Amino acid sequence: MPRVKNGLFALAVVVVFLEMCFPQYTYAQMVNLPAIQHEEINLAAPLEIAPAEVFKPKVTKLVSMTAYSSTVDQCDSTPFITANGSRVRDGIVAANFVPFGTKIKIPSLYGDKIFTVEDRMNRRFDKRVDIWMNTRQEAIIFGFKQQIEIEIVSS
């Protein structure tokens, strides 16, 4: 430990020496660092702590993914209403393994776009995500089934 203290002392001496010899420059300018802005710290004020979700690790899951559109043969007798009771729209997915309202991303296909789980599938599809498409043609172009990694943003 004494070596660390001696090293810090030597560094401080060098900084003071340089500032005395070159008063037109600050130490930060000499080493090409941005100058540090000092601010007063109010010790009586409460600490600001980041919300817990900032520290959540990224949760990813490899799932089978399919696509569906609002047709009676793919859904039930109300193809435009999700199992959660909302109207189908872009950004809706069906999944049985997470609660309604869960937000997911599909980075390999849609980047940072966020999808919301508002629909369900037949109970035998317990590890599958079904993404809603506007038309049957879009669902066909998506393909039958793909293995895709999803990121669960919130549940």
URURZI-V389638 format. One line per field, one symbol per residue. ss: DSSP state (A for helix, B for strand, O for the rest). phi: phi as a letter, one per 20 degrees, with the letter a starting at -180 (. if undefined). burial: # if it has 24 or more other C-alpha atoms within 12 Angstrom, else .. A space follows every 10 residues. Layout:
# URURZI-V389638
ss = ???
phi = ???
burial = ???
This chain:
# URURZI-V389638
ss = OAAAAAAAAA AAAAAAAAAA AOOOOOAAAA OOOOOOOOOO OOOOOOOOOO OAAAAOOOBB BBBBBBBBOO OOOOOOOOOO BOOOOOBOOO OBBBBOOOOO OOBBBOAAAA OOOBBBBBBO OOOOOOOBBB BBOOOAAAAA AAOOOBBBBB BBBBO
phi = .gffffffff ffffffgfff fcffdegfff emdffeeecf defefffedf fgffefffdd bececcccce cffdcdfcfd dffeneefag necdbeecfg nfecccgfdc mefdddfccc cgffeeccdd efdfcfgfff fgofbceced deebc
burial = .......... .......... ......#... .......... .......... .......... ..######## ....#....# ###....##. ########.# ######.... ...####### #.....#### ###....... .......### ###..
